[in-house]
């Protein structure tokens, strides 16, 4: 995902060898916001708690369902 300062974002590519939702090319009318105070990322209809941040990876948990996920920047690897 690419996040913009104005709250917009673009889905670039999502892939996994496990059960997943393919987001590439899907267009949705929604925005994102981030609270640095409590490490909460609001993305469309979802709320994520950021558990860990590294240069190439963000580890999160979806608050409502405790679903763990990763955002990985493959360009840095």
N, C-alpha and C positions, 0 to 999 in steps of 0.2 A: 504494500500500500504506500502511496505517496500522500503525505499530509501537507496542506497549505495553511499558512497563517490565518486566512480568512474563514477557516472552518470547513472548507472543501477538502475532499480527498479523492483519489483515484485508486481503484482496484487494478493492480498490475498483473498479478499471477499468484495463484494458490494451488498447491499440489501436495499430495501425500500418498503413501502406500496404505494408509488406513482410511477408515470412514471419514469423509470430509465434505465440505460444501465448496463447489467450484465457483469462484467469484469473478474470474477473468471475463471481462466484457459485460458483466451485469451492470446496469445503470439504475441507481436508486436516488431518490430525491431526499437525501439526508445529510447530516453534518457530524462533525466531531468536536469535542472539547476535552481539555485536560486540566485537571486540578493538581498542581504541583504539591500543594499542601498535604493532600491525602493519597497521592499517586493513583487517582481515578481517571480512566479514559472512558469517556462517553462516545460511543460510535454507533450511529443510527439508533436502533432500539435496544442496544446492549450496553451494559456497564461492566468495565473490566478494572480490576485492581492490578497494578503493575507490581510484580513480585521481585523482578530483577532486571537490570538494564546493563547491557554491555555494548561495546562498539558496534557489533554486528547482530545482536540478538536482544529481543525484548521478551521476557517470560511473563505471561499474564494469567489471571484466572477470571472467568466470567462470574460475576457476583451472584446472580440469581441461581445458576445451576452448578456452580463449582467446576465448570468445564475449563481445564487447563489448556493453554495454547501458546504458540510462539510466533513472533514476527521475526523473520530472518532476512538480513540483507545479504543476499548471495553475491552481490557485486563486490563486497569487501573481502570475500574469501579467495 
